[in-house]
């Protein structure tokens, strides 16, 4: 198999999607999020944190303060895609993220997420 074919197969392969967590093992604070490509989002966070360019300033500051060895990156739940070419996982991912944020309450002293805005 040539390099071009391998590259095409990789791009066409479905990547794991679902809910992820970045956890500070020292103080227990977590960041919860969801993505349609879990490995890519976790790699992006690692790279941004290493470069000092993470958009979540509290997480970035604690990364600098405590060091990378204190943080754990993991998948909390993988969403299995429906066998339907027109399937859009956006709503399902949002729903799963909402369940995990309600369960773990990653706000304030417990996490790095910003509280969800409630609509009245």
Protein Blocks (a to p, Z undefined) as FASTA:
>chain_A
ZZklmmmmmmmpccdedddddddfknopacddddfblklmmmmmmmmmmnopafblmlmm
mmmmnopklpccddfbdcdddddfklcfklmmmmmmmmmmmmnopghjlbmbdcddddZZ
